[in-house]
Amino acid sequence: MSRSDKLLKRLLSNPKDFTFQEASALLNHFGYEQIKGGKTGGSRAAFSNGRKDYIRLHKPHPRDILKTYQINNLINDLMERGLLK
């Protein structure tokens, strides 16, 4: 089982300690790259697959752990795009 498969399995289990870095790595696996924002980007992060398809996340702070609603949104976004079964 690859690292990406493990991350996906972990995401689908709705963990309470899924980090932004793990989400970023998983999105990279699906072909999404984080777009670097300008000065006003703040804690918002956008990931694009190069086809004008964006997934947006809020970088949690001060800790790197995503909130439950963010995990659910990420799962829904991946399902809507047909990347999850």
C-alpha positions in Angstrom: 0.0 0.0 0.0 1.5 3.3 -1.1 1.8 6.4 1.1 -1.0 8.1 -0.9 -3.3 5.1 -0.4 -2.6 5.2 3.3 -3.4 8.9 3.4 -6.6 8.4 1.5 -7.7 5.6 3.8 -6.9 7.8 6.7 -8.9 10.7 5.3 -11.9 8.6 4.7 -11.8 7.4 8.4 -12.6 11.1 9.4 -9.6 11.4 11.8 -9.5 14.2 14.4 -5.8 14.9 13.6 -5.6 15.1 9.8 -3.1 17.8 9.0 -3.0 20.4 6.2 0.3 18.9 5.1 -1.4 15.5 4.7 -4.2 17.1 2.7 -1.7 18.9 0.5 0.2 15.7 -0.1 -3.0 13.8 -1.0 -4.2 16.6 -3.4 -0.7 16.5 -5.0 -1.3 12.8 -5.6 -4.5 13.6 -7.5 -2.6 16.1 -9.7 -3.5 19.3 -7.8 -0.8 21.8 -7.0 -1.0 24.6 -4.4 -1.3 28.0 -6.0 0.9 30.6 -4.3 -1.3 33.5 -3.3 -0.3 37.2 -3.3 0.0 39.5 -0.3 -3.7 39.2 0.5 -3.8 35.4 0.3 -3.6 35.1 4.0 -4.5 31.6 5.3 -6.5 30.7 2.3 -5.0 28.0 0.0 -6.1 27.0 -3.5 -5.1 23.9 -5.3 -5.5 23.6 -9.1 -5.1 20.7 -11.4 -4.3 23.0 -14.4 -7.7 22.7 -16.0 -9.4 25.6 -14.1 -10.5 23.2 -11.4 -9.9 24.4 -7.9 -10.1 23.0 -4.5 -9.9 25.6 -1.7 -8.9 25.0 1.9 -8.3 27.3 4.8 -4.9 26.7 6.4 -5.6 26.1 10.1 -3.7 28.0 12.7 -2.0 28.0 15.1 -2.0 24.2 14.7 -1.8 22.4 11.4 -4.9 20.1 12.1 -8.0 20.5 9.9 -11.4 20.9 11.4 -14.0 18.2 10.8 -16.0 20.3 8.4 -12.8 20.8 6.3 -12.2 17.1 6.1 -15.9 16.5 5.1 -15.6 19.2 2.4 -12.4 17.7 1.1 -14.0 14.3 0.8 -17.0 15.8 -0.9 -14.8 17.8 -3.3 -12.9 14.6 -4.3 -16.1 12.6 -4.7 -17.7 15.3 -6.9 -14.7 15.1 -9.2 -14.9 11.4 -9.5 -11.5 10.8 -7.7 -13.1 8.8 -4.9 -15.5 5.8 -5.1 
